[in-house]
């Protein structure tokens, strides 16, 4: 995955400060487009308030992701989808390790992009969904210096305790994040199995950590 793609992905994710969002009356729940507005504003404010985050302080980056971003992701679904059919054969321990390493991979990859946040603006497109829909796509476009960046989110409505909308995929410039990793992970699994994929993620994360030193 090219660095420019990853930079745009994180900048876009962090910069969803909504402009003129007209949410539907989704009962007592927060509408999915309103969720994106709120989440992105919180992340943007946190980044602007802390120079060390923009400089790539990993401790603070992880804390920001843990507190603001991960609670709004269905990370198990993201990881399972990226791993593909092999996920169902994974032991609970393997599934946990895959989620942990995938999280580290994303956080460390994105940390270098935090310093890129400047004056981009996000324009959310009208949400096309019915009140009874359980899965929706929130579409947006980042406009600033350079070409506009397409940024879309797939969200699902989760039932039970803690019910609400959760992000389970992100699209940048026509490429869905989960599908992009799925092709990479499939090659690793075919060549080395699940433990080989885990080992590869561990090594990649170590390399990324060393590059920050």
N, C-alpha and C positions, 0 to 999 in steps of 0.2 A: 504494500500500500504506500502510495507516494506521500511524502511529508506534507506537500501542499494540500492534498485532499484531507488529511487528518487535521491540519491547521484550520481549514475552512469548516470542517465538521464541528470542532470544539468551539471555535469562535461563534459559529451560528447557534450552537446549543446554548452558549452562555449569553448570547446577545438578544434573546427573544423578549425585548422590552416592547410590549404590545402597543400598537397605535390603532385606536378606534375599533376594538373588538366588540361585536354585537353578539352576545351569547344568547342561546335559546333558554327557555324555562325548563331546565332538566330536573323537575321535581325539586327536592331539597338538596340535590347533589351539586357539586361544583361542575359546571360544564367543562368539557375537555379543552376547548380553546381558552377558557378563563384560567384553567389550571396551567396551561403553557405560559400564559401571560404572567401569572403570579410567580410561578417557579423561576422563570427567566429573570424577572425583575429582582427577586431575592438574590439570585446568583450574581447578577450584574452589580448590585449594590455591595455585596460582600467583596467582590473582586476590586471594585473601585476604592473601597475603604481600607484595603490592606495591600501595601506595596510588596510585601513578601510573597503573597499569593501570585501576583503578577510576575514576580521574579522566579517563580517555580519552586518555592519552598514545599517539599513533598509532604511534610507533616501536616501543614496547613491545607494543602491541596486535598489530601486524603480526608481530612476532617470536613472540608467543605463538601466534597462529594458524598461522604457518609451522611451528613446532616441534611443536605438540601436536595441532592439528586437521587441517590439510591432509593430513598423511601418512595419515590414516585416512578420507579422502574419495576417491571416484572422481570427481575434479573435472572430468575430461574428459567423463565420461558426464553429469554434472550440467549442464555447459554445453551439450553437444550436445543434450540433451533439452530444455533451455530454449529453445534456438534453433530446434529443430524440423527439418523436412525441409531447410531451407536450409543446415544444417550440412554436408550432403554436397556441396553446391556451393561451399562456402567453400574458399579456397586455404589451404595450411598457415600462411601469414602471418596471414590473417584469423582462422583458428581460434586461433592463439596470442594475438592481440590480444583476441579475444572472451573467452578464458579469463582473461587478465590483468585486463581491465577488470571482468569479472564478479566476480572475486576482490576487487578493490578496492572495488567497490560493496557487497559483503556485509560486508567488514571495517569500512568506514567507517560503514555503516548501523548495525551492531551496537555500535560502540565506545561510543556514548552510553548504551547499556543496561547497561554493565558496573557502573556505580555503583549500579544497582538491586538488586544481589545482597544479600540479607539472610538470612532464616531459612527459605526455602522448603525443602521436602523432596520427594523423588521416590519414587514407588512404582512399581516395575516389575511389569507383569502377567506371568503365566506365559507362557513362550515356547512357542508351538505350531508345532513344526517337526520334521521327520524328519532323521536324521543325514545322509541323502544329499541334502538340499535345498541348492541353490546360491543361492537367494534367500530371505530371511526378513524378517519385520517384527517389530521389538522395540517393544512398546507400553508406555507409561508415563503417569503422571499427576502433575502438580505440585500439591502442596497447601501452602498457606500462607495469608497474608491474602488475602481476595478469593475469587473463584470458582476451583475447580480448573481446571487447564489441561491439555488433552489434548496429549501429545507422543509421536509415534511416529517410528520410523526404518525405512527400507528399507535393507537391506544385501545385498551380493552377495559370494560367495566367489570370490576371484580366483586363477587358477592360476599355476603357474610360479614364478620367483624372486620373493621378497617376497610369496608367497601368503598369503592371510588374508582376513578380512572387511573390506569397505570400505562406508562409508555413501554412498548415492547419492541419497537424498531424505529430507526431514524433513517431518512433518505436525504442524501446530499448529492446534488448535481445528477440525479437520476440513478444513484447507486444506493441500495439499501444496505445498512451497516451489517445486519445479521447475515444476509446472503453473501456479502463480500468476505466475511470471515469464514462462512460455511465452506466455500471453495478451498480456502487455505487449510482449514482443519480436516476436510475430507482427505486431502492428499497426505497429510500427516498420519491420519488414522489408517489409511490403506497401506502405508509403508511401515508403520511402527506400532499400530494399535493405540488404544486409549492411553496406556501408560507412556507410550512414546510421545503422544500429543502433550500430555501433562509435562513430561520432561522438557519438551521443546518450549513450552510456555514459560517454564521456570528459567530456562537458559536465556530466553529472550528478555524476560523481566530483569534478570541479573545484568544483562548487557545494557539495558535501558537505564538501570539504576547507576551503573558505573559511569555511563556517559554524562550523568548529571553531576558527578563529583568534580 
